[in-house]
Amino acid sequence: MIGAYVINLASAQPPAAHFGQLERLGVPFQVFPAVDGRALTEDEVAQRYDAAAAAFSYGP
């Protein structure tokens, strides 16, 4: 069975119901913490954002 990646923003609604649904369906899943970009400073964004990679992936 194909598994699922769950990206979870800590400040969002508790995703426990979604986890329970995946468990009931027998879908394996792995949870990754999300980063709230709105909480980053401009310097933090500049350290993480790669304009060349974004242009390559999504176009100019």
Secondary structure, DSSP 8 states (H G I E B T S, - for coil): ---EEEEE-TTS--THHHHHHHHHHT--EEEEE---GGGS-HHHHHHH--HHHHHHHH--
